[in-house]
Structure formats: C-alpha cells, structure tokens
Amino acid sequence: MALLIITAASVFAQKREDIRIHIAPVAARPELAESLRTRFEAEAVDSGYSLTRSQQEAQYVLNLEVRPNMVLYDGEEEPEPAPPDEKQFRLNFRLYRSEDHDEIAAFSFLFTEPREINPFIPYLFDEAMAIVPFDMPVEERIVTEERIVTEEKIVTEEKIVTVIEGEPDLWRNKRLYVRVSADFPVSYYQLKQDGLFNKTYIYDGDITAPSRFSRLGDQVIIVPGATIGLEYQFLSWMSAELVFELRFGDVMDYGFIPGAGLQLKFPLKPGHFMLEPYVAATYAENFADHSVSFPNFAVGGGIQFGVRGGKSGVWFVDLNGMYSIGDVRTKNVINNNFPNPNELLWNRYVVGLGVGYKLGFMDR
C-alpha cells in the first residue's frame, strides 16, 4: 500500500515539461494534414510539453484524423453523409498511453471549412490532454483559462465547446502578405587591384618626387532606403516574396538605385513569434553617375523576426547581407594629372537592417 501511495504521488508531481508527447501524422488530405500537425505541435510546445520525433520516445501519442461526417438515421442500417446544412467533416482525436498502448481519450470535432478549426486549437488540445496528470498552480490555471476562453458557449452534436478569444495563430498563416519597410543598409566598398585587396597606391601628382604615394582606403557608406514586397506562403514552411527596393544612393556618390529581387523564405513558427530565414537575389540599376560601373546582380540572405501586429498583420525586423556579383569600377579621380591606375576596382558588401509591417490576406 505504501509503495502504491508513493507511486501515485510521483505521477501527479510531474511537470508538463517532463511529459513527452508525439503527434502522429494526421490522416487527412496532404495540405490540411500538414497544417493541423504543425499547429497542434506548436500548441503542445506553447503548453509546456516536450515534443518527440518518434512514438518510441513519447509517453503519450496523439492521433488525429479527418473523416466525412456520417449520420445513422432511424430505421437505416448504413450511415449516410450529413445533409448540406450540417457540418460535413469530423476531426477525430485519440490519445494513447505508450507504455500499454491503451486509448485514454477520444472525442470528435465537427466542421465544414478547415478555418473553423483554428480558433479552437488551444481548447481542443487541452481537452485531448485533460486526463494526463500534471501539477500546475491554481493561479496559472486561472490565467490560462482567462486567456483562451470567453463566456459564449456553442453547442455541437457531441458536447459544449467554448469559443476561443480571437484567432491567435492566423496572423502567421496567411497565403498572401503585402509588406513595406524602412531600410538602413550599410555598404562596404573593399578596394582591390589585380586581385589583391587593400594594396592599391595612388601617385600623388608630384612629378619631381615619383616615389611619393598616398594610400587610398576602403569606403563605408550608409544611406536610407525603402522596400515594398508581395509574399506568397504556399507551404506552412516555405514562401516566396517579390520585393521592390528604392535606395537613395550608395555608389560612391549617393545616386538613385532602384531594384527588384526575389526572396525564398523558410518560416519557423515556435511560440508566439515567427522566424523567416531566407536566401535572396536582387537586380539593381544605377542612374546616378555613368562614370561608375555598378554590378547589377547581388546575392545573399537574411532572417526576418516577426510578432503579431493585429489579427492579420506582422511587425518585423529584417537583418540581411548581400554581395554584389562583379566589380564596382570607378575612375581614379584622386589624381587627374597622373592617375595610376586609371580605374579603381571595388568589392561591394551590404549589411542591411529593415523595420516594417506586413498585412496578411486569405487564411491557409
């Protein structure tokens, strides 16, 4: 008896972070299956559970499947699809305990459009895990309940469910985003000659002393800019953005440099923020000074950190780095009488910081 009491006490003394769960691949059409699994995994992490890669590592396994809503009418032997004015699909939840493979929780949620599920994800996950023991302070339970539920109740076929306050995850799961940002690129021009960096010396013009030279160093130029973009998130973990850039100068003489580019992004959605590492390529044109030969193409990448900005928007900070493909060529104006060499060659690197907002359209 004493051993039984000690065992029971140790079970209920678990903390959520000690409980390992695995969410199995969802039985549904591919796009919906990926979306549901991603969102319930994010909810599991937000709720403090440890998420495992395989069932063997987990203490509990949550299975989800989407099936047509079938109704068995009185006097009929076989169920039939629900009529058009009722919910057309059923999201089934089954929670298994790994040690003995027992099913310890099972229920269903009815819906017609996939977006109907989104507001209920925190509630549905809590329902699935309700029987799993853990120790949470009463104060934290009260805060959690106040955060996720309202007083309004909706009756479904099987149970009363609670309406979730707002739609906390939709802002980072839109198909289309329109963005605008203010940019602060820092351009670094690295002088080179015959492939050797920082080794160019310019004759100082004194013909009576040809051994005298002056050193020309690298250049750093900081200018403002702006970017507008159109981003399409075709997968939960991948999107592409077409950007249009306006730079008010930086080709050694503060020129006007419009450009366009493409960014391939890989959104990560842990917790309540979004990280988007990306690779990028841009094309730019210099309209300022024809004495400067400016490479048109640049490649690089960056990372964008975003937080919720309203129901459908994202405030973000963008840090990126780009390298111009080819040399920047400028005339040697240090000495007009005895230029040596006639033309200077530069490598161009840009480290940029952007701050902006993007507004999402169409739920995924």
C-alpha positions in Angstrom: 0.0 0.0 0.0 2.8 2.4 0.9 4.5 1.7 -2.4 1.3 2.4 -4.3 0.8 5.7 -2.5 4.4 6.8 -3.3 4.0 5.8 -7.0 0.7 7.8 -7.3 2.2 10.8 -5.7 5.2 10.8 -8.0 2.9 10.5 -11.1 0.9 13.6 -10.0 4.0 15.5 -9.2 5.0 15.6 -12.8 5.6 18.9 -14.5 4.4 19.5 -18.0 8.0 19.8 -19.4 8.6 16.2 -18.1 5.7 14.8 -20.2 6.8 13.7 -23.6 4.2 13.5 -26.3 4.2 12.7 -30.0 1.7 13.9 -32.5 1.4 11.3 -35.3 1.0 12.2 -39.0 -2.6 13.4 -39.5 -4.9 11.3 -41.6 -6.3 13.9 -44.0 -5.5 15.4 -47.4 -1.9 16.5 -47.5 -2.2 20.3 -47.2 -4.7 20.0 -44.3 -2.7 17.2 -42.6 0.4 19.3 -42.6 -1.4 22.4 -41.3 -3.1 20.6 -38.5 0.0 18.8 -37.3 2.1 21.9 -37.4 -0.5 23.9 -35.4 -1.1 21.2 -32.7 2.7 20.7 -32.4 3.1 24.4 -31.8 0.2 24.3 -29.3 2.0 21.4 -27.5 5.2 23.4 -27.2 3.3 26.5 -26.1 1.6 24.5 -23.4 4.9 23.3 -21.9 5.0 19.7 -23.1 8.1 18.1 -24.5 7.6 17.1 -28.2 9.3 14.0 -29.5 10.2 13.0 -33.0 9.1 9.4 -32.7 6.4 7.4 -30.9 9.1 5.3 -29.1 10.4 8.3 -27.2 7.0 9.5 -26.2 4.9 8.7 -23.1 1.7 9.7 -25.0 0.8 9.6 -28.6 -2.0 11.9 -30.1 -3.6 10.7 -33.3 -5.8 13.0 -35.4 -7.8 12.0 -38.5 -10.3 13.8 -40.7 -13.3 11.8 -41.9 -16.7 12.7 -43.6 -19.4 13.3 -41.1 -21.7 10.2 -41.4 -25.2 10.1 -39.8 -27.1 7.0 -39.0 -30.9 7.7 -39.4 -33.6 5.8 -37.6 -34.6 2.7 -39.5 -31.5 2.8 -41.6 -28.7 0.1 -41.5 -25.9 2.1 -43.0 -24.8 5.7 -42.1 -25.2 8.4 -44.8 -23.4 11.6 -45.4 -24.6 14.5 -43.3 -27.1 16.8 -45.1 -25.7 20.1 -46.6 -27.0 22.3 -43.7 -24.9 20.3 -41.2 -21.2 20.0 -40.6 -19.6 17.9 -43.3 -16.4 16.6 -41.6 -15.3 15.1 -38.4 -11.9 15.7 -36.8 -11.3 12.7 -34.5 -8.9 12.8 -31.6 -7.4 9.7 -29.9 -4.8 9.8 -27.2 -2.8 6.7 -26.4 -0.5 5.8 -23.5 2.7 4.4 -24.9 3.6 2.0 -22.0 0.5 -0.1 -22.5 -1.0 1.2 -25.8 -4.3 2.0 -24.1 -6.6 4.6 -25.6 -7.2 7.0 -22.7 -9.1 9.8 -24.5 -11.3 10.0 -27.6 -13.6 12.7 -29.0 -14.5 14.5 -32.2 -14.9 18.0 -33.5 -17.3 18.8 -36.4 -16.6 21.3 -39.1 -17.2 22.2 -42.7 -14.3 24.6 -43.6 -10.8 23.9 -42.2 -10.5 27.5 -40.9 -13.3 26.7 -38.4 -10.8 24.6 -36.5 -8.2 27.3 -36.0 -9.9 29.3 -33.1 -10.5 26.0 -31.2 -7.0 24.6 -31.4 -5.9 25.6 -27.8 -9.2 24.3 -26.4 -9.2 21.0 -28.4 -5.6 20.3 -27.4 -6.4 20.9 -23.7 -9.4 18.6 -24.0 -7.2 15.8 -25.5 -4.6 16.2 -22.7 -7.0 16.7 -19.9 -6.6 13.3 -18.4 -2.8 13.4 -18.5 -1.7 14.2 -14.9 0.5 17.3 -14.2 1.0 19.8 -11.5 0.0 23.4 -12.3 -0.5 26.2 -9.7 -4.1 27.3 -9.3 -3.1 30.9 -10.2 -1.6 29.7 -13.5 -4.8 27.8 -14.3 -6.9 30.8 -13.8 -4.7 33.0 -16.0 -4.7 30.3 -18.7 -8.5 30.0 -18.6 -9.0 33.7 -18.8 -6.6 33.9 -21.8 -8.3 31.3 -24.0 -12.0 31.3 -23.3 -15.0 33.7 -23.3 -18.4 33.3 -21.7 -20.1 32.4 -25.0 -20.9 28.7 -25.5 -21.7 26.8 -28.7 -23.5 23.5 -28.6 -22.2 20.9 -31.0 -23.6 17.4 -31.6 -21.4 15.8 -29.0 -20.5 18.4 -26.4 -20.5 22.0 -25.4 -17.4 23.7 -26.7 -16.0 27.1 -25.7 -15.3 29.9 -28.1 -11.7 30.9 -28.1 -11.0 34.6 -27.7 -9.7 35.8 -31.0 -7.7 33.8 -33.5 -4.2 33.8 -32.1 -2.4 31.8 -34.9 -3.9 33.1 -38.1 -1.6 36.2 -38.4 1.3 33.9 -39.3 -0.7 31.5 -41.5 -1.9 33.7 -44.4 -1.4 32.8 -48.0 -0.5 36.4 -49.1 1.3 39.2 -47.4 1.9 42.8 -48.5 4.8 44.4 -46.8 6.5 47.8 -46.5 9.7 48.6 -44.6 12.2 51.3 -43.9 15.7 50.1 -44.6 19.2 51.2 -43.4 21.8 49.4 -45.5 25.5 49.8 -44.8 27.6 49.4 -47.9 31.2 48.4 -47.6 33.4 49.0 -50.6 36.6 47.0 -50.5 39.4 48.3 -52.7 41.3 45.8 -54.8 43.9 45.8 -57.5 44.9 42.8 -59.6 43.1 40.5 -57.2 45.0 41.8 -54.1 42.9 43.6 -51.5 43.9 46.9 -50.0 47.2 47.1 -52.0 46.4 50.0 -54.4 48.5 53.1 -54.0 47.7 56.3 -55.9 50.5 58.6 -57.2 50.2 62.0 -55.5 51.0 64.1 -58.6 54.4 65.5 -57.7 56.4 64.7 -60.8 59.6 65.7 -59.1 59.2 63.0 -56.5 57.8 59.9 -58.2 58.5 57.8 -55.2 55.9 59.6 -53.1 52.4 57.9 -53.0 49.3 58.3 -50.9 47.2 55.4 -49.6 43.5 55.1 -50.7 41.5 53.1 -48.2 38.2 51.2 -48.2 34.9 53.1 -48.1 31.8 52.7 -45.9 28.6 54.4 -47.0 25.3 54.4 -45.0 22.1 55.5 -46.8 18.4 55.2 -46.2 16.0 53.2 -48.3 12.6 51.5 -48.5 11.2 48.2 -49.7 7.7 47.0 -50.6 7.0 43.4 -51.2 4.5 40.7 -52.1 4.9 37.4 -50.2 3.1 34.2 -51.1 3.2 31.4 -48.4 2.5 28.3 -50.5 3.5 25.9 -47.7 3.5 26.3 -43.9 7.3 26.2 -44.0 8.1 27.9 -47.3 7.2 31.1 -49.0 8.4 33.4 -51.8 8.5 37.2 -51.8 8.9 39.6 -54.7 10.5 42.8 -53.4 10.9 46.3 -55.0 13.7 48.3 -53.4 14.4 52.0 -53.5 17.9 53.2 -52.5 18.6 56.9 -52.4 22.3 56.2 -53.2 25.5 54.5 -52.2 27.6 54.1 -55.4 30.3 56.3 -54.0 28.4 59.4 -54.8 24.9 58.9 -53.4 23.0 58.1 -56.5 19.5 56.8 -57.2 19.4 53.0 -57.3 16.0 51.2 -57.8 16.0 47.5 -57.8 13.9 44.3 -57.7 14.5 41.0 -56.1 13.2 37.5 -55.1 13.5 36.0 -51.6 12.9 32.4 -50.8 11.8 32.1 -47.2 11.5 29.2 -44.7 9.1 30.3 -42.0 9.6 28.8 -38.5 6.7 29.3 -36.0 7.8 28.5 -32.5 5.9 30.1 -29.6 4.2 33.4 -30.3 6.6 34.7 -33.0 7.8 33.9 -36.5 11.3 33.5 -37.8 11.9 33.6 -41.5 15.4 32.8 -42.7 15.8 33.3 -46.4 18.0 33.4 -49.4 17.8 36.3 -51.8 18.9 37.6 -55.3 18.4 41.2 -56.5 18.8 43.3 -59.6 19.6 47.0 -59.3 20.3 49.8 -61.8 22.4 52.9 -61.2 21.0 56.1 -62.7 23.3 58.5 -60.8 26.7 58.6 -62.4 27.7 57.0 -65.6 31.4 57.3 -64.6 30.7 54.4 -62.2 30.3 50.9 -63.5 28.0 49.2 -61.0 27.3 45.4 -61.0 23.6 44.8 -61.4 23.2 41.5 -59.6 23.7 40.7 -55.9 23.1 37.5 -53.9 22.8 36.8 -50.2 20.3 36.1 -47.5 18.9 37.1 -44.1 16.5 36.5 -41.4 13.2 38.2 -40.5 11.8 38.2 -37.0 8.1 38.9 -36.7 5.5 39.3 -34.0 1.8 39.6 -34.2 0.5 43.0 -35.3 -3.3 42.8 -35.1 -5.5 40.0 -36.3 -3.8 39.6 -39.7 -0.6 41.6 -39.5 3.1 41.2 -38.6 5.5 43.7 -37.2 9.0 42.6 -38.2 12.7 43.3 -38.1 14.8 42.2 -41.0 18.6 41.6 -40.9 20.3 40.7 -44.2 23.6 40.6 -46.0 24.2 40.9 -49.8 27.3 40.6 -52.1 27.4 42.3 -55.5 28.5 39.9 -58.3 31.3 41.6 -60.1 33.4 44.6 -59.5 32.4 48.2 -58.9 34.6 50.3 -61.2 35.3 54.0 -60.7 37.6 56.4 -62.4 40.7 57.4 -60.5 39.8 61.0 -59.5 42.4 61.2 -56.7 44.9 62.4 -59.2 43.6 63.8 -62.5 47.1 64.6 -63.9 48.9 61.3 -63.2 46.2 58.6 -62.5 47.8 55.3 -61.6 45.9 53.2 -62.2 43.3 54.8 -64.5 40.4 52.8 -62.9 39.8 51.6 -59.4 38.1 48.2 -58.7 36.0 47.5 -55.6 34.2 44.6 -54.0 30.8 45.7 -52.6 29.2 44.1 -49.5 25.9 45.3 -47.9 24.6 44.6 -44.4 21.1 45.9 -44.1 18.6 46.4 -41.2 14.9 46.9 -42.0 11.9 47.6 -39.8 8.4 47.2 -41.2 4.9 45.8 -41.2 3.2 43.3 -43.5 -0.6 42.6 -43.7 -1.9 39.1 -44.5 -4.8 38.1 -46.7 -6.5 34.7 -47.1 -6.1 32.0 -44.4 -4.1 29.0 -45.2 
